[in-house]
Every structure is written in C-alpha cells, then in structure tokens.
C-alpha cells in the first residue's frame, strides 16, 4: 500500500509540474506580444513626431532671412575650425625633416586649402562675430536736415517717409523672428517628447542643436525689442524736429507771401495814380518802368535777406570782390590768426582763468570755449568784480585778435593753479609792529600751507619750460610807514579760482588776533576836533575908525 501511495503522489506531482510549465509558457507569450505592441506604438509615435518636425522645418525654411543668416554664421564657425585643424596639420608636416612623397603632396594641398579658407573667412568675418548682427541692427537715422527754404520742405518730407519705411521693415523682421521662435519652441517640445521615447538617443544631438539655435534667436529677439523701442523714440524726435522746421518754413513763407502781396498792392496803387495823373506817355512809361524795377528789386531783396542763411552762398557772391573783403574783414582774419597762436602756442586753454582789459573794463573769468573767431569767458566773482565792476556772472566774448593788441593775463597757465594774494592792514605807530608782523605771518602760514606745497611742485615742473630765478613760495610779510600808521602787508599763495574765500578768512583771523593784543592797535583815518569855549579879545580896538 505504501508503494502504491508513493507512486500516486509521484504521478500527481509530475502532472502538477507539467501544468505549471504550460501556464508559464502562456504568460511569456502574452508578455512578448504586449512588448511588441508597445514597441509598435512607440515607433508609431516617433514616426508621428518626425512628420511633425518635418512640417515645422518646412515652415521654418520659409523664414529665409533668418535661417540663411544663421546658416552663414554656422558656416563661418565650421570654416574657422577647419582652418585651425589645417594649420595644426601644416605645422606638423613642416616640422618633419624627411617627408614622404605623399606627405609633400598633402602639405601642398593643405597650404592651398588654407589660402582658400582664409579668403572665405575674410568674406565671412562679420558672420563669426555674432549671428544676425546686420539684421538686428536698425537703419541709421540721418541727422535732422537743415530746412532753411521752401525746397528743403520736400527733402524733410521725403526723409520722414524713408525713415518710416525703414522702421516698418525693421518691425516686420522682428515679427518674422517672433513667428520663427514660436515654431522653434514647438520643435523643442516635440524633441522633449522624443527624448522620452528615444531609447537609442538618436535624436539627442539634433535636440541640442535646436535648443542652441532657439537660445540665439531668443537673444536676438530681446535685442531687437530694446533696439526697436529706442529706434522708435529717435524716429519720433526726428519727425518732431523736421515737422517743426517745416512748420517754421511754412509760416515764414506765408509771411513773405503776405509781405509780397502788400508790396504788390502798394505798387499797384502807385501805378494806378501814375496812370491817372500822368498824361504824357513818355513820362508815364518811365514812371511805370521805375515803379516796376523798384517793385521787383524790393521783392528780390525781401526773399534774399530771408533765405540767404548759408554762409557758402554769401562767400560765393562776395568772392568777386576778394580784395575789398580782405580789407573789410581784417579783424576776422586777425582773429583766425590769433586762434592759431592760441591753439599752437598753448598760452590759453579752455578752463583757464584769465583777465582781459577790454573797452576800459577789466574782466576776470574762466575760458568756456575757444572758437575760430573768439574766446567765451564766464565772469566770476573776484576782487576785480568786488572793487571795480560791482557785478559778475556775465558771458564775455573776446575776439581772438586781442592777443596781439590787448592785455590778457592767465592766472592758471600750464600746471600753475595758484596766485599770490595779499591782505593789507594798518596799525598805529605806538603798536608792537614786530609782534603784529609775527602774528600775521603765522596766520597766513597756517591757512596757505597746502597751496604753498602745491606751488613748489608746480614751479619745479615749470623749470623745464621757463627760466625761473625767484622760486620762494613761503608767505611774505612787509611793513611800510604810512601817514596814519604802519602798514602790514601779508602775501600768500592761494587757489586761483577761489582767492576771495581765503582772503576773507585770513582777514578776519588777523583782525581777531590784533584785537586780542593790548599792545597792538588797528589804525584807520581819524580826525580830532578841538573846541575852544573862551573868546580872545583882538589886539586892537574894533571901534576905532580907520
């Protein structure tokens, strides 16, 4: 029984294992079918994405301006890389002492190829610096034309139309770029989906190329957006200026027209009276001719003086009388010669502080401009303005020919930016004048020390240009006997552009220092009045009759 039971169990187990193997086989078959189905779906989706990419590429290829520019940019980079490789290979072959025949042929071919690529790079040298540089650069806005006569009005209108057309074309390129970026964004999204399905990474390189291309196009769009805004504002300014000038010319033309009509009307009335009251034909003819001549001449003069604003026209007209012009414009020629002396000689520069004696007045100020005919000076508050002119802040125009005929002093010539200034104070005869001089010297030393050091360095530099004998820059104190006391003169160096400031400070300090001393008395003109109360009798009898 045991054997029969054992055999039964063995048979049952064999049957069970066979059933399990059948079940396993069915599961693997189904799994294979499922895998194949998924692979087919993946391939189908990839095929759909590839078709979508091809459609997008067809649309992108329509944007020829941008795609061609980018292709040229990539070509220039490839050419440069190829040239670098060729140069390395040429160097390698040239270093070889013994070359085979094939290597010599290769070297000759590489040298020829190098020349060809170098010429191509010269043609594409603008391409490899930055893509789309020419496309994203806006058209040049011309300077506002000078509209000085009615004919220039048409020039201004034509300029506005031309600039508007150029701006519209630039905006059209920007809109095309926006559409192109939208298409590239779609491609980027498709490549992202492909990356999920692409097991073999076949489209990874294409995806990187498209992403880099998209980034460059987006950078170009950002640049165009900013540039277009600036370009539009500049164009608006140009249109405003041109329209303003056109408006001025139209108003001017209308005024001239009104004046001409008035002149015509006046002379028409004159002709009417001449015809009415002059019966003699010969006299009437002469009078009519004279009136017509005066009328035409007057109209020509009106138009001439309203539109002869270009100096070249005036020079052309007056060129026939050059000798007379040379005499009449002597000061102009001398001013031009003076300008040459100033510029070449370097005696006066813009920013220098100068003094000019002109028309019985003294002007001290800073040079703002040196033009061909004159210097422009801004008058500052100086001691001259305080004591003599009693006003400042004027713009003074000094003809350049004054360098030959008038006194012009430069306070800041070359590297020297300091001047000597002095404070004058008088003390009484019974004052301690030595102590007063010592106090004054200490005060001026204290406040002018920085300028003293600066001047010492500046004078050392001037030794190379000029012969300097006395270069003592320390403050100097002098004393003089005056009718009403002892005069103490304190001289010191100060900033040439701010002499009054330090002068005011030192003056107050000296007065305060003298007032603190008991043995120093500040003197000033005084008068003593003696009043006699008692009367004296005359030495003779006033009642005596002579």
C-alpha positions, 0 to 999 in steps of 0.5 A: 500500500505504501508503494502504491501511495508513493507512486500516486503522489509521484504521478500527481506531482509530475502532472502538477509540474507539467501544468505549471510549465504550460501556464508559464509558457502562456504568460511569456507569450502574452508578455512578448506580444504586449512588448511588441505592441508597445514597441509598435506604438512607440515607433508609431509615435516617433514616426508621428513626431518626425512628420511633425518636425518635418512640417515645422522645418518646412515652415521654418525654411520659409523664414529665409532671412533668418535661417540663411543668416544663421546658416552663414554664421554656422558656416563661418564657425565650421570654416574657422575650425577647419582652418585651425585643424589645417594649420595644426596639420601644416605645422606638423608636416613642416616640422618633419625633416624627411617627408614622404612623397605623399606627405609633400603632396598633402602639405601642398594641398593643405597650404592651398586649402588654407589660402582658400579658407582664409579668403572665405573667412575674410568674406565671412568675418562679420558672420563669426562675430555674432549671428544676425548682427546686420539684421538686428541692427536698425537703419541709421537715422540721418541727422535732422536736415537743415530746412532753411527754404521752401525746397528743403520742405520736400527733402524733410518730407521725403526723409520722414517717409524713408525713415518710416519705411525703414522702421516698418521693415525693421518691425516686420523682421522682428515679427518674422523672428517672433513667428520663427521662435514660436515654431522653434519652441514647438520643435523643442517640445516635440524633441522633449517628447522624443527624448522620452521615447528615444531609447537609442538617443538618436535624436539627442544631438539634433535636440541640442542643436535646436535648443542652441539655435532657439537660445540665439534667436531668443537673444536676438529677439530681446535685442531687437525689442530694446533696439526697436523701442529706442529706434522708435523714440529717435524716429519720433524726435526726428519727425518732431524736429523736421515737422517743426522746421517745416512748420517754421518754413511754412509760416515764414513763407506765408509771411513773405507771401503776405509781405509780397502781396502788400508790396504788390498792392502798394505798387499797384496803387502807385501805378494806378495814380501814375496812370491817372495823373500822368498824361504824357506817355513818355513820362508815364512809361518811365514812371511805370518802368521805375515803379516796376524795377523798384517793385521787383528789386524790393521783392528780390531783396525781401526773399534774399535777406530771408533765405540767404542763411548759408554762409557758402552762398554769401562767400560765393557772391562776395568772392568777386570782390576778394580784395575789398573783403580782405580789407573789410574783414581784417579783424576776422582774419586777425582773429583766425590768426590769433586762434592759431597762436592760441591753439599752437602756442598753448598760452590759453586753454579752455578752463583757464582763468584769465583777465582781459582789459577790454573797452576800459573794463577789466574782466576776470573769468574762466575760458568756456570755449575757444572758437575760430573767431573768439574766446567765451569767458564766464565772469566770476566773482573776484576782487576785480568784480568786488572793487571795480565792476560791482557785478559778475556772472556775465558771458564775455566774448573776446575776439581772438585778435586781442592777443596781439593788441590787448592785455590778457593775463592767465592766472592758471597757465600750464600746471600753475593753479595758484596766485599770490594774494595779499591782505593789507592792514594798518596799525598805529605807530605806538603798536608792537609792529614786530609782534603784529608782523609775527602774528600775521605771518603765522596766520597766513602760514597756517591757512596757505600751507597746502597751496604753498606745497602745491606751488613748489611742485608746480614751479619745479615742473615749470623749470623745464619750460621757463627760466625761473630765478625767484622760486620762494613760495613761503608767505611774505610779510612787509611793513611800510610807514604810512601817514596814519600808521604802519602798514602790514602787508601779508602775501600768500599763495592761494587757489586761483579760482577761489582767492576771495574765500581765503582772503576773507578768512585770513582777514578776519583771523588777523583782525581777531588776533590784533584785537586780542593784543593790548599792545597792538592797535588797528589804525584807520583815518581819524580826525580830532576836533578841538573846541575852544569855549573862551573868546580872545579879545583882538589886539586892537580896538574894533571901534576905532575908525580907520 
